[in-house]
């Protein structure tokens, strides 16, 4: 229990009324009289007569709490426009026993700050970005009972001493935002010192600030806005046409509003930085995408050139045999033509025989023309074109270009073709090139195989929704490591090989949404590739495909 009345008042620095055990006023401080807490100066009068009627309920509840054993009791009440927090504490008077000290603390400023904060929260709840600062400046002007308030952001870049208002409240409505220099303005002092206040005569203090004169400003209070890392963001200020009466309360309210303004300003800057970073990222992605598209186009062109070079290389290897193939029907043509001429000269009655020889001449000439057309079509460059074609036809047409070499190398070709056969939608020239590459690779692999044991088995079969092409040889075979690396560019086991054939074949097959694999066997190797069965519906484009999607053709 407190024992020293004078020390109690000195420590707390508040107005106080002292009561005896019967709640009669026994003494009071000068401040209690000055503030109107005690209306009569005579002592020993009951509390009901000494204090305003508005305090009776407050005191009644507090005293009841004290008599129940509480160490102290609190209540609040209002006199005119002032708000007080009342704290009643028992203390011991050596002469007269237990007395009570009713200590009155003026919390008017705190209440005003709480009200301003409540208005701030209500006025800006759910509001961000452009709509936030107008609400903030309006509520700030109302809280401080001034005509003007503004929030300004530092102009980043060229001029560090220039600001741009984000919102400007002008008496009853929002004014137009403006940019202005800080030199010679009270705002410069606010940014410099953190908080700057002139109760009256601000226009005279800063005669070069034309805005103060135009607004008829008398008082000013401004505060610096800083971020979490203490970086300068801008400032907030209020202007009044009359003096601001309560500096302490105004400072408290302005600081509260400034904290909220700084937070929102930081958020806006972070959002702008994020949007800028997003736009930069999108631009870089677009640029990179364009680079990749260009690179893919270059790679496709390079792939097409390599494929064409491979076809030319293949034809170079087969040219001797192809010349022999073409020479056979041409020789037969000459032979039949000579026979027909001889018969016509010696025996005109042999017209039937002549007609037969001429028929043979026509057939052999057509055979030679077909061989030449296949060669020309195989080696010519052109845009890929998808057609629906029977897989067996692809195999048979491709083999006409390699059968001669197979006979010369004593290689027996065995065909096991699917029946009935579905169709595949492919570029025939590219797939025939793949068949030739795999067949030629099998022929080369059997160079060391004894004659009579050289067999190339070519088959087609339906496997679920695909057609599988298989090439089985009796050559040198493949190791496990070679099964994986044999399709890499420039990988070869041939002394004169380029290492491009199987790589090109894999690119062609995958470009048609197929697969190509190699497996070593006990007596050779098997190369398999698959192609999707054509169902009559356009297939979705493959990302890796380098073929054009044109009108469907059927062969």
C-alpha positions in Angstrom: 0.0 0.0 0.0 1.3 3.5 -0.9 2.2 5.6 2.2 3.4 8.9 0.8 0.7 11.1 -0.8 3.1 13.8 -2.1 5.4 11.2 -3.7 2.4 9.5 -5.3 1.3 12.8 -7.0 4.9 13.8 -7.9 5.7 10.4 -9.5 2.5 10.3 -11.5 2.3 13.9 -12.4 -1.5 13.8 -12.7 -4.5 15.6 -11.2 -5.6 13.9 -8.0 -8.5 14.0 -5.5 -7.9 12.4 -2.1 -10.8 10.8 -0.2 -11.2 9.4 3.3 -12.6 6.1 4.2 -16.1 7.5 3.9 -15.3 8.9 0.5 -15.3 12.5 1.6 -12.9 14.8 -0.2 -10.0 15.6 2.1 -7.6 17.3 -0.3 -6.9 17.7 -4.0 -4.1 19.0 -6.3 -4.1 22.4 -8.0 -4.4 20.6 -11.3 -7.6 18.9 -10.2 -9.1 22.3 -9.6 -7.7 23.8 -12.8 -9.1 21.1 -15.0 -12.6 21.3 -13.4 -12.3 17.9 -11.7 -13.2 19.5 -8.3 -15.9 22.2 -8.5 -15.9 23.3 -4.8 -12.8 24.2 -2.8 -14.1 23.4 0.7 -12.9 20.1 2.1 -14.6 17.3 3.9 -17.5 17.3 1.5 -18.9 14.1 0.1 -17.6 13.0 -3.2 -21.1 13.3 -4.7 -20.9 17.0 -4.1 -17.2 17.5 -5.0 -17.2 15.7 -8.3 -19.4 16.0 -11.4 -22.4 13.8 -11.6 -20.9 11.9 -14.5 -18.3 10.5 -12.2 -20.7 8.9 -9.7 -21.3 5.6 -11.5 -17.6 5.3 -12.3 -16.6 5.8 -8.6 -19.4 3.6 -7.3 -18.2 0.6 -9.3 -14.5 1.3 -8.5 -15.0 1.6 -4.7 -17.1 -1.5 -4.7 -14.2 -3.3 -6.4 -11.7 -1.9 -3.8 -13.9 -3.0 -0.9 -14.0 -6.5 -2.3 -10.2 -6.7 -2.0 -8.8 -5.3 -5.3 -5.5 -3.4 -5.0 -6.8 -0.7 -7.4 -9.7 0.1 -9.7 -9.9 2.0 -13.0 -12.7 3.7 -14.9 -13.0 6.4 -17.5 -15.2 9.4 -18.0 -15.5 12.7 -19.8 -15.7 16.3 -18.8 -16.7 18.6 -21.6 -14.4 17.6 -24.5 -11.6 16.1 -22.3 -11.3 12.4 -21.6 -9.8 11.0 -18.4 -8.7 7.7 -17.2 -9.4 7.4 -13.4 -7.2 5.1 -11.3 -8.3 4.8 -7.6 -5.7 3.5 -5.2 -5.9 3.1 -1.4 -3.1 4.6 0.7 -2.4 4.8 4.4 -2.5 8.1 6.2 -0.6 7.8 9.5 -2.9 10.2 11.2 -6.3 9.2 9.8 -5.9 5.7 8.5 -6.8 4.4 5.0 -7.6 7.1 2.4 -8.1 6.8 -1.3 -6.3 8.6 -4.1 -8.4 9.2 -7.3 -5.7 9.9 -10.0 -7.0 11.5 -13.2 -4.9 11.1 -16.4 -5.9 13.1 -19.4 -6.2 10.7 -22.3 -7.8 13.0 -24.8 -4.9 12.9 -27.2 -4.8 9.1 -27.0 -8.5 9.0 -27.8 -8.1 11.3 -30.7 -5.3 9.2 -32.0 -7.4 6.0 -31.6 -10.3 7.7 -33.4 -8.0 8.8 -36.2 -6.5 5.3 -36.4 -10.0 3.8 -36.6 -11.0 6.2 -39.3 -7.8 5.3 -41.1 -8.5 1.6 -40.9 -12.1 2.1 -42.0 -11.3 4.5 -44.8 -8.5 2.4 -46.3 -9.7 -1.2 -45.5 -9.5 -3.3 -48.6 -8.1 -0.4 -50.6 -4.7 -0.6 -52.3 -2.7 1.0 -55.1 -4.2 4.1 -56.8 -7.3 4.2 -54.5 -5.4 3.9 -51.3 -3.7 7.3 -51.1 -6.8 9.4 -51.8 -8.5 7.7 -48.9 -5.5 8.2 -46.7 -5.1 12.0 -47.4 -8.9 12.6 -46.9 -8.9 10.8 -43.5 -5.7 12.6 -42.4 -7.1 16.0 -43.2 -10.3 15.1 -41.2 -8.3 13.7 -38.3 -6.3 16.9 -37.9 -9.0 19.3 -38.9 -6.9 20.9 -41.6 -7.8 21.9 -45.2 -5.0 20.3 -47.1 -3.0 17.0 -46.9 -0.7 15.3 -49.4 1.4 12.2 -50.0 4.4 12.6 -52.4 6.9 10.1 -53.8 10.5 11.0 -54.7 11.0 11.1 -58.5 13.5 8.4 -59.1 16.1 9.0 -61.8 17.1 12.4 -63.1 16.3 14.7 -60.2 16.6 13.4 -56.6 15.2 16.7 -55.2 11.9 16.5 -56.9 8.7 14.8 -55.8 5.4 13.8 -57.4 2.2 13.8 -55.3 0.3 10.5 -55.3 -2.8 12.2 -53.7 -3.6 15.8 -52.7 -6.7 16.6 -50.6 -7.9 20.2 -51.0 -10.5 21.2 -48.5 -13.5 19.3 -49.7 -12.2 17.2 -52.6 -9.1 15.9 -54.2 -7.0 18.3 -56.2 -4.8 17.5 -59.2 -1.5 15.8 -58.6 1.6 17.8 -59.3 5.3 17.5 -59.4 7.5 20.1 -57.6 11.0 20.7 -56.4 11.9 20.5 -52.7 14.3 23.4 -52.7 13.0 26.3 -50.5 9.9 24.4 -49.2 9.0 23.1 -45.7 8.9 19.6 -47.3 12.6 19.7 -47.8 13.0 20.3 -44.0 10.6 17.5 -43.2 12.7 15.1 -45.3 15.9 16.4 -43.8 14.8 16.3 -40.1 12.3 13.4 -40.2 9.4 15.5 -38.9 8.9 19.3 -39.3 6.2 21.5 -37.7 5.4 25.2 -38.0 2.3 26.2 -36.0 1.8 29.5 -37.7 3.4 31.7 -40.3 4.6 29.0 -42.7 4.1 31.2 -45.8 6.3 33.9 -44.3 8.9 31.4 -43.3 9.2 30.1 -46.9 8.4 33.1 -49.1 9.7 31.3 -52.3 7.1 28.5 -52.0 4.4 29.8 -54.3 2.1 26.8 -53.4 1.9 28.0 -49.8 0.8 31.5 -50.9 -1.8 30.1 -53.3 -3.3 27.9 -50.7 -3.3 30.6 -48.0 -1.4 28.2 -45.7 -0.7 29.3 -42.1 0.4 26.0 -40.4 2.4 23.0 -41.7 3.4 19.6 -40.4 5.4 17.2 -42.6 7.0 13.8 -42.0 9.6 11.8 -44.0 8.5 8.4 -45.4 11.0 5.6 -45.3 11.1 1.9 -46.1 12.0 -1.1 -44.0 15.7 -0.7 -44.9 15.5 3.0 -44.1 15.5 4.0 -47.7 13.8 7.3 -48.5 10.5 7.0 -50.2 8.9 10.4 -50.1 7.0 12.5 -47.5 3.5 13.2 -46.2 2.3 16.7 -45.0 -0.7 18.7 -43.9 -1.4 22.4 -44.3 -4.0 24.5 -42.4 -5.3 28.0 -43.0 -5.2 28.4 -39.2 -2.7 27.3 -36.5 -2.7 23.7 -35.5 -3.6 23.9 -31.8 -2.3 20.6 -30.4 1.2 19.8 -31.7 1.6 16.6 -29.6 -1.7 15.0 -30.8 -1.0 16.1 -34.4 2.4 14.5 -34.3 1.0 11.2 -33.0 -1.7 11.1 -35.7 0.7 12.0 -38.5 3.2 9.3 -37.5 0.4 6.7 -37.5 -0.7 7.7 -41.0 2.9 7.9 -42.2 3.6 4.3 -41.2 0.6 3.1 -43.2 1.6 5.3 -46.2 5.2 4.0 -46.1 4.0 0.4 -46.1 1.7 0.9 -49.1 4.3 2.8 -51.0 6.8 0.0 -50.5 4.2 -2.5 -51.6 3.5 -0.5 -54.8 7.2 -0.3 -55.6 7.7 -4.0 -55.0 4.7 -4.7 -57.3 6.1 -2.4 -60.0 9.5 -4.1 -59.7 7.8 -7.5 -60.0 5.8 -6.4 -63.0 8.9 -5.0 -64.6 10.8 -8.3 -63.9 7.8 -10.2 -65.3 7.8 -8.1 -68.5 11.6 -8.5 -68.8 11.3 -12.2 -68.3 8.5 -12.4 -70.9 10.6 -10.4 -73.4 13.6 -12.6 -72.8 11.5 -15.7 -73.2 10.1 -14.4 -76.5 13.6 -13.5 -77.7 14.9 -16.9 -76.6 12.0 -18.6 -78.3 12.7 -16.8 -81.5 16.3 -17.9 -81.3 15.3 -21.5 -80.7 12.9 -21.4 -83.6 15.6 -20.0 -85.8 18.0 -22.6 -84.6 15.5 -25.4 -85.2 14.9 -24.1 -88.7 18.7 -24.1 -89.3 18.9 -27.6 -87.8 16.1 -28.8 -90.0 17.9 -27.4 -93.1 21.1 -29.0 -92.0 19.3 -32.3 -91.4 17.7 -32.1 -94.8 21.1 -31.4 -96.4 22.7 -34.3 -94.5 19.9 -36.6 -95.6 20.3 -35.5 -99.2 24.1 -35.9 -98.9 23.5 -39.4 -97.5 21.2 -40.3 -100.4 23.8 -39.1 -102.9 26.5 -41.1 -101.0 24.4 -44.2 -101.1 23.7 -43.7 -104.8 27.5 -43.2 -105.3 28.1 -46.6 -103.8 25.4 -48.2 -105.9 26.0 -46.4 -109.1 27.9 -49.3 -110.7 25.2 -51.7 -109.9 22.5 -49.4 -111.0 24.3 -48.9 -114.3 24.3 -52.7 -114.7 20.6 -52.8 -113.7 19.7 -50.2 -116.4 22.1 -51.8 -118.9 20.3 -55.1 -118.8 16.9 -53.9 -120.0 18.6 -51.6 -122.6 20.6 -54.6 -123.9 17.4 -56.6 -124.1 15.8 -53.7 -126.0 18.6 -53.6 -128.5 18.5 -57.4 -128.9 14.8 -57.6 -129.5 14.9 -54.7 -131.8 17.6 -56.3 -133.9 15.7 -59.5 -134.0 12.6 -57.8 -135.2 14.4 -56.0 -138.0 16.1 -59.2 -139.1 12.9 -61.0 -139.2 11.2 -58.3 -141.1 13.8 -58.3 -143.8 13.9 -62.1 -144.4 10.4 -63.1 -143.8 7.5 -60.7 -144.1 5.2 -63.4 -142.9 6.8 -63.3 -139.5 4.7 -60.3 -138.5 3.4 -62.1 -135.4 6.9 -62.8 -134.2 7.8 -59.2 -134.8 4.8 -58.0 -132.9 5.9 -60.1 -129.9 9.5 -58.7 -130.1 8.1 -55.2 -130.2 6.0 -55.9 -127.1 9.1 -57.1 -125.3 10.9 -54.0 -126.4 8.2 -51.8 -124.9 8.2 -53.8 -121.6 12.0 -53.6 -121.2 12.0 -49.9 -122.1 9.3 -49.3 -119.5 11.4 -51.2 -117.0 14.4 -49.1 -117.7 12.3 -45.9 -117.4 11.0 -47.0 -114.0 14.5 -47.7 -112.7 15.6 -44.2 -113.8 12.5 -42.6 -112.3 13.2 -44.3 -108.9 16.8 -43.1 -109.0 15.8 -39.5 -109.9 13.0 -39.4 -107.3 15.3 -40.8 -104.6 18.2 -38.4 -105.1 16.2 -35.2 -105.8 15.8 -32.5 -103.2 12.3 -31.3 -102.3 9.9 -30.6 -99.5 8.7 -33.7 -97.6 5.2 -34.8 -98.5 3.1 -37.2 -96.4 1.0 -39.8 -98.2 -0.9 -42.8 -97.1 1.1 -45.8 -98.4 1.3 -49.6 -97.9 4.5 -50.5 -95.9 5.2 -53.5 -98.1 5.3 -51.3 -101.2 7.9 -49.1 -99.5 10.1 -52.2 -98.9 9.7 -53.6 -102.4 10.4 -50.3 -104.1 13.5 -49.6 -102.0 14.9 -53.1 -102.6 14.9 -52.6 -106.4 17.8 -50.2 -105.8 19.9 -52.6 -103.8 19.1 -56.1 -105.2 22.0 -56.0 -107.6 24.5 -55.3 -104.9 23.0 -58.1 -102.8 23.4 -60.6 -105.7 27.0 -59.5 -106.3 27.8 -60.0 -102.6 26.1 -63.4 -102.6 23.5 -62.3 -100.1 20.1 -64.0 -100.0 17.2 -61.6 -99.2 14.2 -63.1 -97.5 11.0 -61.2 -97.3 8.2 -61.8 -94.8 5.6 -59.1 -95.4 2.5 -58.4 -93.4 -0.9 -59.6 -94.8 -3.3 -58.0 -94.7 -1.3 -54.8 -94.4 -2.4 -51.5 -93.0 -1.3 -48.2 -94.3 1.1 -45.7 -92.9 1.1 -41.9 -93.5 4.7 -41.0 -94.3 7.1 -39.3 -96.8 7.9 -42.3 -99.0 11.3 -41.0 -100.1 12.4 -40.5 -96.5 11.2 -44.0 -95.4 12.7 -45.7 -98.4 16.0 -43.9 -97.6 15.7 -45.4 -94.1 15.1 -48.9 -95.6 18.1 -48.5 -97.9 20.3 -47.3 -95.1 19.4 -50.3 -92.9 19.7 -52.8 -95.8 23.0 -51.4 -96.9 24.3 -51.4 -93.3 23.3 -55.1 -93.1 25.1 -55.9 -96.4 28.2 -54.2 -95.2 28.0 -56.0 -91.8 28.1 -59.4 -93.6 31.3 -58.7 -95.6 33.3 -61.2 -93.4 30.5 -63.8 -93.2 31.2 -66.9 -95.3 29.3 -67.1 -98.6 26.3 -69.3 -98.3 25.6 -67.9 -94.8 24.9 -64.4 -95.8 21.2 -63.8 -95.2 19.2 -60.5 -94.9 15.7 -61.2 -93.6 13.3 -58.2 -94.0 9.9 -58.4 -92.5 6.9 -56.2 -91.8 4.2 -56.9 -89.1 1.5 -55.2 -87.2 2.3 -54.5 -83.5 -0.7 -53.0 -81.8 -1.2 -49.5 -83.4 2.1 -49.6 -85.3 3.8 -51.3 -88.2 7.2 -52.8 -87.4 9.9 -53.1 -90.0 12.7 -55.5 -89.0 16.1 -56.1 -90.7 17.9 -59.2 -89.5 21.4 -60.0 -90.8 24.1 -62.7 -90.1 26.9 -60.2 -89.9 29.4 -59.3 -87.1 26.7 -58.2 -84.7 26.6 -55.5 -82.0 27.9 -55.3 -78.5 25.7 -53.8 -75.7 27.7 -50.5 -75.9 27.2 -50.3 -79.6 23.5 -50.8 -79.3 23.3 -47.4 -77.6 25.9 -45.5 -79.5 25.4 -46.8 -83.1 22.8 -44.1 -83.8 25.1 -41.2 -82.7 26.3 -38.8 -85.5 29.7 -39.7 -86.9 29.9 -43.0 -85.0 31.0 -45.8 -87.4 32.9 -49.1 -87.3 33.6 -49.0 -91.1 37.0 -48.0 -92.3 35.4 -45.7 -95.0 32.2 -44.9 -93.2 30.9 -41.4 -92.5 28.9 -42.3 -89.4 25.8 -40.4 -90.6 23.6 -43.1 -92.1 22.0 -44.5 -88.9 21.8 -41.1 -87.3 19.9 -39.8 -90.3 17.7 -42.9 -90.3 16.8 -42.3 -86.6 16.0 -38.6 -87.3 13.7 -39.6 -90.1 11.9 -42.3 -88.1 11.4 -40.1 -85.0 10.2 -37.3 -87.3 7.4 -39.6 -88.3 6.5 -40.3 -84.6 8.3 -43.7 -84.8 11.1 -45.5 -83.0 14.3 -47.1 -84.2 16.4 -49.6 -82.2 19.2 -52.1 -82.6 19.8 -55.4 -80.9 22.8 -57.7 -81.2 22.2 -61.4 -81.7 24.3 -64.5 -81.5 24.7 -64.6 -85.3 24.3 -60.9 -86.2 22.0 -58.0 -85.5 18.4 -56.9 -85.8 17.4 -53.3 -86.6 13.8 -52.5 -86.0 11.8 -49.3 -86.7 8.1 -48.7 -86.2 5.6 -46.3 -87.7 2.1 -45.4 -86.6 -0.7 -47.0 -88.5 -2.7 -44.5 -90.5 -6.4 -44.5 -89.4 -7.6 -41.9 -91.8 -7.6 -39.1 -89.2 -4.8 -36.4 -89.2 -2.3 -37.1 -86.5 -1.3 -34.3 -84.1 2.0 -32.6 -85.0 5.1 -33.9 -83.4 7.5 -31.4 -81.9 10.4 -33.2 -83.4 8.9 -33.7 -86.8 10.4 -31.8 -89.7 7.9 -32.9 -92.3 5.2 -30.7 -93.8 1.6 -31.5 -93.2 0.0 -31.3 -96.6 -3.2 -32.7 -98.2 -3.4 -36.5 -97.7 -2.4 -38.5 -100.7 -2.8 -42.3 -101.1 -0.6 -44.7 -103.0 
